[in-house]
Amino acid sequence: MILKTSFLKILQNDRKRKLWIFIIFLVIFIFVNPISLLLKADYLLANSFMSEVQIKESINNQIKFSYFGNIALQIILAIFMGYTNYSYLFKRRKVDLYHSLPISRPKLFIINYINGFFFFLIITIISNILNITVLCIKGFISQTNLLTVGSSFIFSIVCFLLIYNLTIFAIMLTGQLLVS
């Protein structure tokens, strides 16, 4: 018998259970993106050994998707979310427990998938809003920087989904931590 509980209620309950992941990665993203951008902007403005064009170019490079902090965090978060959302597949007892719950397996899969993507999306949106705020405060806001932030956001979504889906695919195929 399958439980007829609301999909949104189950989704919200799963989100509450995994809130610690969201908080940890939000703090990490804030330290790597907006705070490092703020420190770099302060350093470049205080030490005027570069021209204004070079300073703007350096700031623009910091908010690009190709910045190492952005790429590394997307990959780490995607792999971590994949492993934590589907970690029940690594142990036989947990698989039996989760599959004995009165919820269909596709619904369980979709709930875990949506929550992983939702956490990433909220973290990335907050980080980008803080990046734009730092750019406004330091006077570096321009159409080029806004386009860079927007394109970086889209590329980060694509990168996250690619790695996240690959991780989930590996977990589903193998069912073992080290092999996947």
C-alpha positions as CSV (number, residue, x, y, z in Angstrom):
1,M,0.0,0.0,0.0
2,I,1.4,3.4,-1.0
3,L,1.0,6.4,1.3
4,K,-1.2,9.2,-0.1
5,T,0.6,11.9,1.8
6,S,1.2,15.1,-0.1
7,F,4.3,15.2,-2.2
8,L,5.2,18.7,-0.9
9,K,4.9,17.6,2.7
10,I,7.3,14.7,2.1
11,L,9.6,17.0,0.3
12,Q,9.6,19.5,3.1
13,N,10.2,16.8,5.7
14,D,13.2,15.6,3.8
15,R,14.5,19.1,3.5
16,K,14.3,19.5,7.3
17,R,16.3,16.3,7.8
18,K,19.1,17.5,5.5
19,L,19.2,21.1,6.6
20,W,22.7,20.7,8.1
21,I,24.1,20.1,4.6
22,F,22.5,23.4,3.4
23,I,24.0,25.4,6.2
24,I,27.5,24.0,5.9
25,F,27.7,24.6,2.2
26,L,26.1,28.0,2.4
27,V,28.8,29.1,4.8
28,I,31.5,27.6,2.6
29,F,30.1,29.3,-0.5
30,I,29.9,32.7,1.3
31,F,33.5,32.5,2.4
32,V,34.8,31.4,-1.0
33,N,32.7,33.8,-3.2
34,P,31.5,37.1,-1.7
35,I,34.0,37.4,1.1
36,S,37.0,36.6,-1.1
37,L,35.7,39.0,-3.6
38,L,35.4,41.7,-0.9
39,L,38.9,41.1,0.3
40,K,40.3,41.1,-3.2
41,A,38.5,44.4,-4.0
42,D,39.8,46.0,-0.8
43,Y,43.3,44.9,-1.6
44,L,43.2,46.1,-5.2
45,L,41.8,49.5,-4.2
46,A,44.2,50.0,-1.3
47,N,47.3,49.1,-3.4
48,S,47.0,51.3,-6.5
49,F,49.8,49.7,-8.5
50,M,47.3,48.7,-11.2
51,S,45.3,50.8,-13.5
52,E,41.5,51.1,-13.1
53,V,40.9,48.9,-16.2
54,Q,43.2,46.2,-14.8
55,I,41.4,46.3,-11.4
56,K,38.0,45.9,-13.1
57,E,39.5,43.0,-15.2
58,S,40.8,41.3,-12.1
59,I,37.4,41.7,-10.3
60,N,35.6,40.3,-13.4
61,N,37.9,37.3,-13.4
62,Q,37.1,36.6,-9.7
63,I,33.3,36.3,-10.5
64,K,33.7,34.2,-13.6
65,F,32.7,30.6,-13.6
66,S,36.3,29.6,-14.5
67,Y,37.4,30.9,-11.1
68,F,38.8,27.9,-9.3
69,G,36.7,28.4,-6.2
70,N,33.5,28.3,-8.2
71,I,34.3,25.2,-10.2
72,A,35.7,23.2,-7.2
73,L,32.7,24.1,-5.0
74,Q,30.2,23.1,-7.7
75,I,31.8,19.7,-8.1
76,I,32.2,19.0,-4.4
77,L,28.6,20.0,-3.7
78,A,27.3,17.9,-6.5
79,I,29.2,14.8,-5.4
80,F,28.3,15.3,-1.8
81,M,24.6,15.9,-2.4
82,G,24.5,12.8,-4.6
83,Y,26.1,10.7,-1.9
84,T,24.1,12.0,1.0
85,N,20.8,11.8,-0.8
86,Y,21.3,8.3,-2.0
87,S,23.5,6.9,0.8
88,Y,20.8,4.5,1.8
89,L,21.7,2.4,-1.2
90,F,25.1,1.4,0.3
91,K,23.7,-0.8,3.0
92,R,21.3,-3.7,2.6
93,R,19.4,-2.9,5.8
94,K,18.8,0.7,4.8
95,V,17.6,-0.3,1.3
96,D,15.1,-2.7,2.9
97,L,13.9,0.0,5.3
98,Y,13.5,2.7,2.7
99,H,11.8,0.4,0.2
100,S,9.4,-0.9,2.9
101,L,8.2,2.7,3.6
102,P,4.7,3.4,2.2
103,I,6.0,5.6,-0.6
104,S,6.7,4.6,-4.1
105,R,10.3,4.2,-5.2
106,P,10.1,6.7,-8.1
107,K,8.6,9.3,-5.6
108,L,11.4,8.6,-3.2
109,F,14.0,9.1,-6.0
110,I,12.3,12.3,-7.2
111,I,12.1,13.8,-3.6
112,N,15.8,13.2,-3.1
113,Y,16.7,14.5,-6.5
114,I,14.7,17.7,-6.2
115,N,16.0,18.4,-2.7
116,G,19.6,18.1,-3.8
117,F,19.0,20.5,-6.7
118,F,16.9,22.9,-4.6
119,F,19.7,23.2,-2.0
120,F,22.2,23.9,-4.7
121,L,20.0,26.5,-6.4
122,I,19.3,28.4,-3.1
123,I,23.0,28.4,-2.1
124,T,24.0,29.7,-5.6
125,I,21.4,32.4,-5.7
126,I,22.3,33.7,-2.2
127,S,26.0,33.6,-3.2
128,N,25.4,35.5,-6.4
129,I,23.2,38.1,-4.7
130,L,26.0,38.7,-2.2
131,N,28.5,39.0,-5.0
132,I,26.4,41.6,-6.7
133,T,26.0,43.4,-3.4
134,V,29.8,43.5,-2.9
135,L,30.2,44.8,-6.5
136,C,27.7,47.6,-5.8
137,I,29.3,48.5,-2.5
138,K,32.8,48.7,-4.0
139,G,31.7,50.6,-7.1
140,F,32.5,47.9,-9.6
141,I,29.0,47.2,-10.8
142,S,28.7,47.4,-14.6
143,Q,26.7,45.6,-17.3
144,T,29.7,43.4,-18.0
145,N,29.9,42.3,-14.4
146,L,26.2,41.6,-14.3
147,L,26.4,39.5,-17.5
148,T,29.4,37.7,-16.0
149,V,27.5,36.8,-12.9
150,G,24.4,35.7,-14.9
151,S,26.4,33.5,-17.3
152,S,28.4,32.1,-14.3
153,F,25.1,31.2,-12.7
154,I,23.8,29.4,-15.8
155,F,27.2,27.5,-16.2
156,S,27.2,26.5,-12.6
157,I,23.7,25.1,-12.9
158,V,24.8,23.1,-16.0
159,C,28.0,21.9,-14.3
160,F,26.1,20.9,-11.1
161,L,23.5,19.0,-12.9
162,L,26.1,17.2,-15.0
163,I,28.1,16.1,-12.0
164,Y,25.1,15.5,-9.8
165,N,23.4,13.2,-12.4
166,L,26.7,11.4,-13.0
167,T,27.1,10.8,-9.3
168,I,23.6,9.5,-8.9
169,F,24.0,7.3,-12.0
170,A,27.1,5.8,-10.5
171,I,25.5,5.2,-7.2
172,M,22.4,3.6,-8.8
173,L,24.5,1.3,-10.9
174,T,26.9,0.1,-8.3
175,G,25.3,0.5,-4.9
176,Q,28.7,0.6,-3.2
177,L,30.5,3.6,-1.9
178,L,34.0,3.0,-3.1
179,V,33.0,1.6,-6.5
180,S,30.7,4.5,-7.3
